[in-house]
Amino acid sequence: MGWRPALRPYLLIVPALLLTCGILYPFGLGLYYTLFDFSASKPQPDLVRLENYTTVFTQEAFWNSAWVTVLYAVGAAVVETVLGVSVALLLHRSSVIGRVLEKILILPLMIAPVIAAIIWKLMLQPSVGVVNHLLRPFGLGGVQWTDTPTGALLSSIAVDVWVYTPFVAILALAGLRSLPTSPFEAAAVDGAGWWYTFRRLTLPMLWPYVLVAVIFRFMDSLKVFDIIYALTEGGPGDSTVVLQIRAYLEAIRFQRYSFGISYTIVLWAVVYLAAMVLVKHLGKIQRKAAEVK
Amino acid sequence: MDTHAHDRRRFLALGAALAATPLLSACGTGFGGGDDKSDGSAADDVTGSFDWKREKGTTVKALLNKHPYTDALIADLKSFTEKTGIKVEYDVFPEDNYFDKLTVDLSSGRASYDVFMLGAYMVWQYGPPGWLEDLGPWMRNSSATAAEWDQADFFPNLLQADQWSLKAGAPLGQGGQYALPWGWETNVVAYNTEVFKKLGLRPAETFDELRDIAGTIKRKAPGAGFDGMYGIAVRGSRSWATIHPGFMTMYARNGLKDFTVEGGRLTPAMNSPEAVAFTRDWAGMVKQGGPPSWTSYTWYQCSSDLGAKKAGMLFDADTAAYFQAVEGASPASGKIAFHPGPKGPDGSLATNMWIWSLGMNARSKRKSASWLFLQWATGKEHLRRSAITHNHIDPVRRSIADDPAYKDKMRHLPGFIETFETVVDQTKIQFTPQEQFFDATTSWAAALQEIYGGENAKSVLNGLAGDLADKVG
């Protein structure tokens, strides 16, 4: 064999190798920095090995942030999935209105989440915001949307839901349109009702698509920063300080670089593990869906 | 086939080793490296007689925050270029992003910007890592500094605020001069004269009176024709910026400290019984007479609420009220008056200040030209023009504060000059200088929000003090 054909397989992996290095280099460097006490006040730091991680895990602030992050991610992913699938089912039934609404539905996805959060911040403003203005006739015009810990968390989740429900709906709609028609025709011939058909046919076959949406949304919600920071800055108190905000404050605002990166590495590990579990589950769901088809 | 697979593995191993090389070299050089600090100042290189044209043809890069003071500077840049032959290129960022941009830029070790705006608190963060040029040697070198610059003309408390020894807890006014005062703000009470007249109110002389008036306005103003008006606008977002204006001013007037310093060791004092009582009262005032959605309030919302007649009073920077008070600026313009605000129990008018200062990047390659720019920007000629023809108010120089043209300009604002003159000598940085300032004050703002939300003030502040003790001690 000449040298050119022999070289071809190696050349083919070069782009992938470069891409991998481009991802691994900053990640590895970040990981390396967490082994030191690198901060603005210590530009030539000492090696502290795993001390940053032990400090992170012994901080009450970390556990508070971890709890808030999980609440946010689970809350946002669940609501978006339920609403997204419901919207997809509605749009799937009505072809003319559905096509018009599809175009409108995609609008929130075209807005940067940080801009959406700022718009919502204005709309939720208690005295001049449009939300309270609309609620006033019902005697609910004085709600302080982001002034209480629960209100701030729920408002942040609501903005996330507003931005990302269309994403779930579009994925679910694509799934619905790709389902085979014969099982539904057979069910109709047998006189099956809507709920029975939905429970026994639509949902099992749609699950793989829904789970893909859930994986994306859950992972993204675990990493949320923009929506919460623009809406509440993490307040009131520490009630909406998710792990990303904590990492940002530590690394950028307070200039404790190593410590801030340690937070992001911990968050990366959590997201990675969650994704692994969900992807494994996706495989099972896909196999079950194939059996139904 | 085996040989082929073996070759591929060798190739991959070689590729991985090559990919790891920069990582390993990064490990070797470590954390920014290349620190070529020397003890001598570049100011010593400037000799001979002073000459504004010394750096003709040079370009200085400036990082600026979007602010009316900045607008005044930009409007006058042509005169600097005419005087020196130096061109100024600048980037302007909104305040929300400005300090992150500056922090990241300085910490990267690059010299993308030669000069920049900063506050005195930032000296505590940027000074210790060696990012700021000590301007003291430049100021003392008569070859580098024009005689007309007149250092003695600055209000001394302002010049001292940017001077620090870089040691946590050490008082300001000693050590290097890490920035120059350029524009400042004192924290006072501005109020809507219409609502005060209608409700028969007078500006508060004590904190109790202030709380009372704030509650009264919120209760009575809407029924007196001021729809939706509340009592007092103060900042409330989860940020260091919430602590430093009205809150810290009233805190200091009550004789309270953020930290106590003994033998160079800092101990948090925001949980002393007096501090707990004051903080509880402040949160109570906001609850009774403050804005709805207070926990998101920045200076911008406070200022615009006063201008929109939504707030009866504002306890914040005098400039925040001034920009609403000037003719045509807002629905409340012409109806805003100024007052020094409540005194402390012993009559104290101690006031916390904010200084927009100008600093020089210690890694700048154009230090001589940058110094000429700093001199011009903080000099009498430019600052006088900015104060009189633009909105660069609260002069950092005594000669401008006393200038009849400046006084004529400000006289139409009821109480402005009297308030300024009353508090100017008692206005200083009321915080203890230390590197963890931003962490401490951000956590303090979060604690204030929790107390506002109904948490027990004593336990929240004890928690705050305990947390901070490990960080600053």
Interface residues (C-beta under 8 A of the other chain):
Chain A: P9 Y10 I13 L17 T20 C21 L24 Y25 G28 L29 Y32 Y33 F36 F38 A40 S41 P43 Q44 P45 A61 K121 L124 Q125 P126 S127 V128 G142 Q144 W145 T146 D147 T148 P149 A152 L231 T232 E233 G234 G235 P236 G237 D238 L249 I252 R253 F254 Q255 Y257
Chain B: R8 F11 L12 G15 A19 P22 L23 A26 C27 G30 F31 G32 D35 D100 T103 V104 S107 Q125 Y126 P128 P129 G130 G228 S237 R238 S239 P291 P292 S293 W294 T295 S296 K310 E435 Q436 F438 D439 T442 A445 A446 A447 Q449 E450 Y452 G453 E455 D467
